[in-house]
Amino acid sequence: MERKVYCDYLRFFAVFAVCVLHVSAFNWACTDVNSLEWQVFNFYESIVRWGVPIFLMISGTLFLNREISIKKLFSKYIFRMVVAFVFWSLFYAFDE
C-alpha cells in the first residue's frame, strides 16, 4: 500500500487541534460563563473541534482498501479498543 502524504499532513494539524482542544477544555470548565475569558476559550474550542473527527476519517481512509478478515478485525483491532475503553473507564470511575 502506498503512503498517503495528505493523511500525514492532516494528522499533523489534527494533533495540534486536539492539543488546543484539551488545553482550552481544562480552562474553559473553570471560568465564569459571563466573562470574556470564557468567550475566548469557547472560540478556540469551537475552531479546533474538527480534530477528533479527522482522526476517525484518516483511520477509515487507511482501512478502506485492506483485506481484513472478521476474525482479525475483532481479535486485533476491536478487542484492543474495548480493553483500552474498559481500563480507562475503570480508572476514571475509581479516580472520582
Order of alpha helices (4+ residues) and beta strands (2+ residues): alpha-alpha-alpha-alpha
